[in-house]
Structure formats: structure tokens, C-alpha cells
């Protein structure tokens, strides 16, 4: 707060960096490069019953978890990412196999 008052008292004008604006109207569509792969963590995330990582067919990765109530959660590395319906179905099948092997 003191710095703000000094800047105002001395009449210093700050120079802001010019940010490039995103091009409007261009949407990048991920291209499928493979299959969905899911792994289970050996050390579960805090607050989760079980957790792991998943790589979707377009190369995007995410952290998945099942909480204490059995509710699923997915935290993608790219904000706002939504996997395709086919990837979700394949991920659910792999998750079922992983959990059965894990003894849960």
C-alpha cells in the first residue's frame, strides 16, 4: 500500500507491457494420436480413495480421482479441456479394470 502512495505522490507513470490478443474465431481441434491410457497412483492424493493419471487419444493428460463417496473427478492439465465421448467411454472401461486389479 505504501508503494502505491509513493507512486501517486511522485506522479510516476507505470508502463504496461502490451499483451498479444488471442485470435478470435480460430478453434484448435485436437487430432487423435493414439488410444486412452490410464494409470493408478501408488500414493493416493489427499482426500481421495484412489487416484491416477490418464492420457487421452489426442495427447491431453489429466489427473483422475474417486473421492470418499465414490464420486469421480477429473483435473485436466489444459484448463477447460473436455475429452471426446469415445475417450470417456474407453477411460471408464480402463478405470474399472484398474480398480478391480487394485482390489477396491
C-alpha positions as CSV (number, residue, x, y, z in Angstrom):
1,X,0.0,0.0,0.0
2,X,2.9,2.4,0.8
3,X,4.4,1.8,-2.6
4,X,1.1,2.8,-4.2
5,X,1.1,6.1,-2.3
6,X,4.7,6.9,-3.2
7,X,4.0,6.3,-6.9
8,X,0.9,8.5,-6.7
9,X,2.8,11.3,-4.8
10,X,5.7,11.3,-7.2
11,X,3.5,11.2,-10.2
12,X,5.3,8.1,-11.6
13,X,3.5,6.6,-14.6
14,X,3.9,2.8,-15.0
15,X,4.4,1.4,-18.4
16,X,2.4,-1.8,-19.0
17,X,3.5,-4.5,-21.4
18,X,1.4,-4.9,-24.5
19,X,-0.2,-8.3,-24.5
20,X,-1.0,-10.1,-27.7
21,X,-4.7,-10.7,-28.0
22,X,-5.9,-14.1,-28.9
23,X,-7.1,-14.5,-32.5
24,X,-10.9,-14.7,-32.4
25,X,-12.7,-17.4,-34.3
26,X,-9.9,-19.8,-34.6
27,X,-10.6,-23.0,-32.7
28,X,-7.9,-25.7,-32.4
29,X,-9.3,-29.2,-32.8
30,X,-7.2,-31.9,-31.2
31,X,-6.2,-34.7,-33.6
32,X,-6.4,-38.2,-32.1
33,X,-3.0,-39.6,-32.0
34,X,-3.5,-42.9,-30.2
35,X,-5.5,-44.6,-27.5
36,X,-6.5,-43.7,-24.0
37,X,-4.2,-44.9,-21.3
38,X,-4.9,-44.7,-17.6
39,X,-2.6,-45.5,-14.6
40,X,-3.3,-45.7,-10.9
41,X,-1.1,-43.9,-8.3
42,X,0.7,-45.9,-5.7
43,X,0.4,-43.0,-3.4
44,X,-3.2,-41.7,-3.4
45,X,-4.0,-38.0,-3.5
46,X,-5.2,-36.5,-0.2
47,X,-9.0,-36.8,0.2
48,X,-9.3,-39.5,-2.5
49,X,-10.0,-43.2,-2.2
50,X,-8.0,-43.8,-5.3
51,X,-6.3,-41.6,-7.9
52,X,-4.1,-41.7,-11.0
53,X,-3.3,-40.2,-14.4
54,X,-4.9,-40.5,-17.8
55,X,-3.7,-39.6,-21.3
56,X,-6.5,-39.3,-23.9
57,X,-6.2,-40.2,-27.6
58,X,-5.5,-36.6,-28.6
59,X,-2.4,-36.4,-26.2
60,X,-4.1,-34.4,-23.5
61,X,-3.4,-35.5,-19.9
62,X,-5.4,-35.2,-16.7
63,X,-5.4,-36.4,-13.1
64,X,-8.4,-38.5,-12.1
65,X,-9.7,-39.5,-8.6
66,X,-12.5,-41.1,-6.8
67,X,-13.4,-39.4,-3.5
68,X,-14.5,-41.0,-0.3
69,X,-18.1,-41.0,-1.5
70,X,-17.2,-42.7,-4.8
71,X,-17.7,-39.6,-6.9
72,X,-15.3,-39.3,-9.8
73,X,-13.2,-36.2,-10.5
74,X,-11.0,-35.2,-13.5
75,X,-8.5,-32.4,-13.4
76,X,-7.1,-31.8,-17.0
77,X,-3.7,-30.1,-17.5
78,X,-5.3,-27.8,-20.0
79,X,-8.0,-25.6,-18.4
80,X,-11.4,-26.1,-20.0
81,X,-10.4,-29.3,-21.8
82,X,-13.2,-31.8,-22.4
83,X,-12.4,-35.3,-23.7
84,X,-14.5,-36.8,-26.5
85,X,-17.3,-39.2,-25.7
86,X,-15.4,-42.1,-27.1
87,X,-12.4,-41.3,-24.9
88,X,-14.6,-41.0,-21.8
89,X,-16.1,-44.5,-22.5
90,X,-12.7,-46.0,-23.0
91,X,-11.4,-44.3,-19.9
92,X,-14.3,-45.7,-17.8
93,X,-13.5,-49.2,-19.1
94,X,-9.8,-48.9,-18.2
95,X,-10.7,-47.4,-14.8
96,X,-13.0,-50.3,-14.0
97,X,-10.1,-52.7,-14.8
98,X,-7.6,-50.8,-12.7
99,X,-9.9,-50.7,-9.7
100,X,-10.7,-54.4,-9.9
101,X,-6.9,-55.2,-10.1
102,X,-6.3,-52.8,-7.2
103,X,-8.7,-54.8,-5.0
104,X,-11.2,-52.0,-4.3
